[in-house]
Amino acid sequence: MNPFAARRARLAAAMEPGAVAVLATAPEALRNADSEYPYRHD
């Protein structure tokens, strides 16, 4: 199992049933004044 999947599995196991996790991700990056790069969370 890759480290990211293992981390997600540990988080899910630690949470109570029905709980929700809100995680910060990478910010959107502007390509130019009116267009963003396609969003990728990694």
Summary of the structure (lengths in Angstrom):
residues: 42
radius of gyration: 15.3
end to end distance: 17.4
largest distance: 43.5
contacts: 46
relative contact order: 0.13
helix: 29%
strand: 12%
